[in-house]
Amino acid sequence: MAEQVTMNQDGTAAVESDGVRRRDFINIAAVSFAGVGGASVLIPLITQMAPSKDVLAQASTEVDVSAVQPGQAIKTVWRKQPMFIRNLTPEEISAADKVDVASLRDPQSLADRTLPGKTNWLVTLGVCTHLGCVPLGAAAGEVKGEFGGYFCPCHGSHYDTAARIRKGPAPKNLEVPEYEFLSDTVIKIG
């Protein structure tokens, strides 16, 4: 180690080495102590923001669709919001595919709104994109609107069988959440 001689204020000589000095050790210890203190404050703060178990339980839901016949729709609930699951008939699929997507307010094809190989299953959030009302058309006997899909009674939005907005004040199609098929008859939403 190289040593350096310096003069103190009182005129005496002091020897300093290039190695770790006592002041360096105190600085390292103080920064380490502050880091541990900061972590002990931040960890509980961050973990308290994590979702509770009841919220995590609602993060996804599984729906058995084995009893839903072609042309029928069912209502279910996911995250306290209504969900529509519709089993489209070949005629409804054909009619949805014939629509010029460029002419739609929110241009999406049926293939954009369904999973590959499962184009007969349409899963949408049952909330009108205008002001959040629940459209009619999922239950038997309900008004389905001019395009055979859904009708929002609050302000008159009409959706087609692919749940795309066709008439009325709603700006967008009914939202399609993330979903997957766990089997041929069970859908996991979320």
C-alpha positions as CSV (number, residue, x, y, z in Angstrom):
1,M,0.0,0.0,0.0
2,A,1.2,3.5,-0.8
3,E,1.2,5.9,2.0
4,Q,0.7,9.6,1.8
5,V,1.9,12.1,4.4
6,T,-0.3,15.2,5.0
7,M,-0.2,18.0,7.4
8,N,-3.0,18.5,9.9
9,Q,-4.4,21.9,10.9
10,D,-2.4,21.9,14.1
11,G,0.9,21.3,12.1
12,T,1.4,17.6,12.9
13,A,1.9,15.1,10.2
14,A,-0.8,12.5,9.4
15,V,-0.3,9.3,7.4
16,E,-3.1,8.3,5.1
17,S,-3.2,5.0,3.1
18,D,-4.9,4.3,-0.2
19,G,-7.0,1.5,1.4
20,V,-10.3,1.8,3.2
21,R,-10.4,4.5,5.7
22,R,-12.7,4.7,8.7
23,R,-14.8,7.4,7.1
24,D,-15.4,5.2,4.0
25,F,-16.6,2.4,6.3
26,I,-19.0,4.7,8.0
27,N,-20.4,6.0,4.7
28,I,-20.9,2.4,3.4
29,A,-22.6,1.4,6.7
30,A,-24.9,4.4,6.6
31,V,-25.9,3.8,3.0
32,S,-26.5,0.1,3.7
33,F,-28.6,1.0,6.8
34,A,-30.7,3.5,4.7
35,G,-31.2,0.9,2.0
36,V,-32.5,-1.7,4.4
37,G,-34.7,0.9,6.1
38,G,-36.1,1.9,2.7
39,A,-36.8,-1.7,1.7
40,S,-38.5,-2.4,5.0
41,V,-40.9,0.5,4.3
42,L,-41.5,-0.2,0.6
43,I,-42.1,-3.9,0.8
44,P,-45.3,-3.7,3.0
45,L,-46.4,-0.7,1.0
46,I,-46.2,-2.6,-2.3
47,T,-47.7,-5.9,-0.9
48,Q,-50.7,-4.1,0.5
49,M,-51.5,-3.0,-3.1
50,A,-51.7,-6.6,-4.3
51,P,-55.3,-7.9,-5.0
52,S,-57.0,-9.7,-2.2
53,K,-58.0,-13.4,-2.5
54,D,-61.6,-12.6,-3.3
55,V,-60.5,-10.4,-6.2
56,L,-58.2,-13.0,-7.5
57,A,-61.0,-15.5,-7.4
58,Q,-63.0,-13.3,-9.7
59,A,-60.1,-12.8,-12.1
60,S,-61.3,-15.7,-14.2
61,T,-64.4,-17.9,-14.5
62,E,-65.2,-21.1,-16.2
63,V,-68.5,-21.7,-18.1
64,D,-69.9,-25.0,-19.3
65,V,-71.5,-24.3,-22.6
66,S,-72.5,-27.9,-23.4
67,A,-76.3,-27.1,-23.1
68,V,-76.2,-24.0,-25.4
69,Q,-77.7,-25.0,-28.7
70,P,-76.9,-23.2,-32.0
71,G,-78.8,-19.9,-32.1
72,Q,-79.0,-19.6,-28.3
73,A,-77.1,-17.2,-26.0
74,I,-76.6,-17.3,-22.3
75,K,-75.8,-14.7,-19.7
76,T,-73.1,-15.2,-17.0
77,V,-71.2,-12.9,-14.7
78,W,-67.4,-12.2,-14.7
79,R,-65.9,-9.5,-12.5
80,K,-69.4,-8.4,-11.5
81,Q,-70.1,-7.6,-15.2
82,P,-72.7,-9.4,-17.4
83,M,-71.2,-11.7,-20.1
84,F,-73.0,-13.0,-23.2
85,I,-71.9,-16.3,-24.7
86,R,-73.6,-17.0,-28.0
87,N,-73.6,-20.2,-30.1
88,L,-73.9,-18.9,-33.6
89,T,-75.8,-20.8,-36.3
90,P,-74.2,-21.4,-39.8
91,E,-76.7,-18.8,-41.1
92,E,-75.6,-16.2,-38.5
93,I,-72.0,-16.8,-39.3
94,S,-72.6,-16.5,-43.0
95,A,-74.6,-13.3,-42.5
96,A,-71.8,-11.8,-40.3
97,D,-69.2,-12.7,-42.9
98,K,-71.2,-11.0,-45.7
99,V,-71.0,-7.6,-44.0
100,D,-68.5,-5.2,-45.5
101,V,-66.2,-4.6,-42.6
102,A,-65.1,-1.2,-44.0
103,S,-68.7,0.0,-43.7
104,L,-68.8,-0.6,-39.9
105,R,-68.2,2.1,-37.3
106,D,-65.9,-0.2,-35.4
107,P,-64.5,-2.4,-38.2
108,Q,-64.0,-6.0,-37.0
109,S,-64.8,-9.2,-38.8
110,L,-66.3,-12.2,-37.1
111,A,-62.9,-13.9,-37.3
112,D,-61.4,-11.0,-35.3
113,R,-64.0,-11.5,-32.6
114,T,-63.8,-15.3,-32.2
115,L,-61.1,-17.9,-31.7
116,P,-59.8,-19.9,-34.7
117,G,-61.7,-23.1,-35.2
118,K,-64.4,-21.9,-32.8
119,T,-66.1,-19.2,-34.9
120,N,-69.5,-20.4,-33.8
121,W,-68.8,-19.3,-30.2
122,L,-69.0,-15.5,-29.5
123,V,-68.0,-14.3,-26.0
124,T,-68.7,-10.6,-25.3
125,L,-69.0,-8.3,-22.3
126,G,-72.7,-7.6,-21.9
127,V,-72.3,-3.8,-21.5
128,C,-73.3,-1.3,-24.1
129,T,-70.3,0.8,-25.1
130,H,-72.4,4.0,-25.1
131,L,-73.3,4.5,-21.5
132,G,-72.9,1.1,-19.9
133,C,-76.5,-0.3,-20.0
134,V,-77.1,-4.0,-20.5
135,P,-78.3,-4.8,-24.0
136,L,-81.2,-7.2,-24.6
137,G,-81.0,-10.2,-26.9
138,A,-79.2,-12.9,-24.9
139,A,-82.3,-14.5,-23.3
140,A,-85.2,-16.2,-25.2
141,G,-87.9,-13.8,-26.1
142,E,-85.9,-10.6,-25.7
143,V,-85.7,-7.9,-28.4
144,K,-82.7,-8.6,-30.6
145,G,-82.7,-5.3,-32.6
146,E,-82.8,-4.7,-36.3
147,F,-79.8,-6.9,-37.0
148,G,-80.7,-10.0,-34.9
149,G,-78.0,-9.5,-32.3
150,Y,-78.5,-7.3,-29.3
151,F,-80.5,-4.1,-28.6
152,C,-79.7,-1.6,-25.9
153,P,-83.0,-0.2,-24.6
154,C,-81.4,2.8,-22.9
155,H,-80.5,4.8,-26.1
156,G,-81.4,2.5,-29.0
157,S,-78.1,0.9,-30.1
158,H,-78.4,-2.1,-32.4
159,Y,-75.8,-4.8,-32.6
160,D,-75.6,-7.6,-35.1
161,T,-75.1,-11.3,-34.3
162,A,-71.4,-10.7,-34.1
163,A,-72.1,-8.1,-31.4
164,R,-70.8,-5.3,-33.7
165,I,-72.5,-1.9,-33.5
166,R,-74.6,-1.2,-36.6
167,K,-77.0,1.6,-35.5
168,G,-77.4,4.0,-32.6
169,P,-75.1,6.1,-30.5
170,A,-72.7,3.3,-29.2
171,P,-69.2,4.1,-30.5
172,K,-67.7,0.6,-30.4
173,N,-68.6,-3.1,-30.7
174,L,-69.4,-5.1,-27.5
175,E,-66.0,-5.8,-26.0
176,V,-64.6,-9.3,-26.4
177,P,-62.6,-10.3,-23.2
178,E,-59.7,-12.7,-23.1
179,Y,-61.0,-16.2,-23.2
180,E,-59.9,-19.7,-24.1
181,F,-61.5,-23.2,-24.4
182,L,-60.3,-25.6,-21.7
183,S,-62.2,-28.4,-23.5
184,D,-64.9,-28.5,-26.3
185,T,-67.6,-27.5,-23.7
186,V,-65.8,-25.4,-21.1
187,I,-64.8,-21.8,-21.7
188,K,-62.4,-19.9,-19.3
189,I,-63.0,-16.2,-19.3
190,G,-60.1,-14.0,-18.0
